[in-house]
Amino acid sequence: MMHKIAVFRALQLGDLLCAMPAIAALKYNYPESTLYFIGLPHYEVATGALRLCG
């Protein structure tokens, strides 16, 4: 089954960094899923790091 998972932005960059293990666990447990990051454009650089990890 294909899942679509939305992750809403955290308030600050540190919040996003602390959430990355949980986001990685979502992708690990739902490998066929598509993750959508909803937030401010300047956080795109940080979320791009997740592509390097998995």
Short mmCIF file of the C-alpha atoms (twelve columns), coordinates in Angstrom:
data_MODEL
# 
_entry.id   MODEL 
# 
loop_
_atom_site.group_PDB 
_atom_site.id 
_atom_site.type_symbol 
_atom_site.label_atom_id 
_atom_site.label_alt_id 
_atom_site.label_comp_id 
_atom_site.label_asym_id 
_atom_site.label_seq_id 
_atom_site.Cartn_x 
_atom_site.Cartn_y 
_atom_site.Cartn_z 
_atom_site.pdbx_PDB_model_num 
ATOM 1  C CA . MET A 1  0.000  0.000  0.000  1 
ATOM 2  C CA . MET A 2  1.316  3.443  -0.936 1 
ATOM 3  C CA . HIS A 3  1.271  6.056  1.819  1 
ATOM 4  C CA . LYS A 4  1.488  9.817  1.546  1 
ATOM 5  C CA . ILE A 5  2.929  11.330 4.699  1 
ATOM 6  C CA . ALA A 6  2.971  15.079 5.373  1 
ATOM 7  C CA . VAL A 7  5.498  16.506 7.808  1 
ATOM 8  C CA . PHE A 8  4.716  20.028 8.978  1 
ATOM 9  C CA . ARG A 9  7.605  22.353 9.663  1 
ATOM 10 C CA . ALA A 10 8.948  22.808 13.125 1 
ATOM 11 C CA . LEU A 11 9.311  26.279 14.583 1 
ATOM 12 C CA . GLN A 12 13.105 26.493 14.342 1 
ATOM 13 C CA . LEU A 13 15.894 24.693 12.525 1 
ATOM 14 C CA . GLY A 14 16.907 22.840 15.701 1 
ATOM 15 C CA . ASP A 15 13.380 21.434 15.983 1 
ATOM 16 C CA . LEU A 16 13.627 20.115 12.453 1 
ATOM 17 C CA . LEU A 17 17.036 18.585 13.139 1 
ATOM 18 C CA . CYS A 18 15.710 16.863 16.273 1 
ATOM 19 C CA . ALA A 19 12.789 15.487 14.258 1 
ATOM 20 C CA . MET A 20 15.019 13.946 11.571 1 
ATOM 21 C CA . PRO A 21 15.411 10.562 13.332 1 
ATOM 22 C CA . ALA A 22 11.615 10.268 13.531 1 
ATOM 23 C CA . ILE A 23 11.280 11.264 9.875  1 
ATOM 24 C CA . ALA A 24 13.929 8.703  8.909  1 
ATOM 25 C CA . ALA A 25 12.038 6.052  10.915 1 
ATOM 26 C CA . LEU A 26 8.864  6.863  8.977  1 
ATOM 27 C CA . LYS A 27 10.693 6.339  5.694  1 
ATOM 28 C CA . TYR A 28 12.321 3.143  6.988  1 
ATOM 29 C CA . ASN A 29 8.994  1.667  8.100  1 
ATOM 30 C CA . TYR A 30 7.123  2.860  5.005  1 
ATOM 31 C CA . PRO A 31 9.729  2.596  2.217  1 
ATOM 32 C CA . GLU A 32 7.149  2.931  -0.549 1 
ATOM 33 C CA . SER A 33 5.770  6.128  0.957  1 
ATOM 34 C CA . THR A 34 6.136  9.668  -0.296 1 
ATOM 35 C CA . LEU A 35 7.085  12.242 2.325  1 
ATOM 36 C CA . TYR A 36 5.919  15.817 1.868  1 
ATOM 37 C CA . PHE A 37 7.583  18.581 3.855  1 
ATOM 38 C CA . ILE A 38 5.320  21.559 4.467  1 
ATOM 39 C CA . GLY A 39 7.093  24.647 5.663  1 
ATOM 40 C CA . LEU A 40 9.169  27.679 4.853  1 
ATOM 41 C CA . PRO A 41 11.374 27.622 1.721  1 
ATOM 42 C CA . HIS A 42 14.648 28.176 3.568  1 
ATOM 43 C CA . TYR A 43 14.251 24.806 5.316  1 
ATOM 44 C CA . GLU A 44 14.496 23.030 1.960  1 
ATOM 45 C CA . VAL A 45 18.275 22.771 2.388  1 
ATOM 46 C CA . ALA A 46 17.859 20.903 5.680  1 
ATOM 47 C CA . THR A 47 15.230 18.535 4.337  1 
ATOM 48 C CA . GLY A 48 17.463 17.830 1.346  1 
ATOM 49 C CA . ALA A 49 19.903 16.196 3.769  1 
ATOM 50 C CA . LEU A 50 17.343 13.432 4.284  1 
ATOM 51 C CA . ARG A 51 17.763 12.428 0.626  1 
ATOM 52 C CA . LEU A 52 21.454 11.818 1.326  1 
ATOM 53 C CA . CYS A 53 20.623 9.549  4.258  1 
ATOM 54 C CA . GLY A 54 18.224 7.246  2.561  1 
# 
